[in-house]
Amino acid sequence: MAYEPVWRAMQAFTDARGPDSADELWLVEHDPVFTQGQAGKPEHVLGAGDIPVVQVDRGGQVTYHGPGQLVAYPLLDLRRLGIGVRELVQRIEQAVIDALAGWGIAGERKEGAPGIYVGGAKVMALGLRVRRGCSFHGLAFNVDMDLAPWARINPCGYAGLAVTTVLDCGGPAHLDDVAAVLVPLLARQFALAPIDADAPGLPALARTAA
């Protein structure tokens, strides 16, 4: 899917939700796009070429989304869960570390650089926004994607940062296989139970609701 309609839908969902609204997890594979965070510096886009650059309202610098990358947007009421942003980041990162471990891959955090790394190369990027106590935006997990566009930016604001994919690290190649592992792990981190998104009343964009 194109990036901007999903982003606008996340904003609308967050603005419209009430204290009893169910938390949701949206899974998507985006068309090629560079997204620049609120504090993003233009010099970190080295040469976008034919890939659009979209200025967005999440934290962080510039990142890339494209085919072969699983993007997961946890739309959570943090007040109801009783957690803050730092804990939200840690729990998302832990779910990805646990997923990688299941495939025999050692995922690691880096101090001051949110996301998950394998052998120093970034495999999962993370950018979030909290509005009215509710989170949107989320994580981008490189599963089996063309890494060439990453050379057009300083990923997450770091010049020369290496990036990798789950497949290159010895894991699965298909997004559905990764999602099948990641979704329950994310749900467990927040003590939530995944419910089929085909349930009546859920937005068409939401594949999984928690």
Buried (B, 14 or more C-beta within 10 A) or exposed (E): EEBBEBBEBBBEBBEEBEEEBBBBBBBBBBEBBBBBBEEBEEEBBEEBEEBBBEEBBBBBBBBBBBEBBBBBBBBBBBEEBEBEEEEBBBBBBBBBBBBBEEBEBEBBBEEEBBBBBBEEBBBBBBBBBBEEBBBBBBBBBBBBBEBEBBEBBBBBBBEEBBBBBBBBBEBBEBBEBBBEBBBBBBBBBBEBEBBEBEEEEBBEBBBBBB
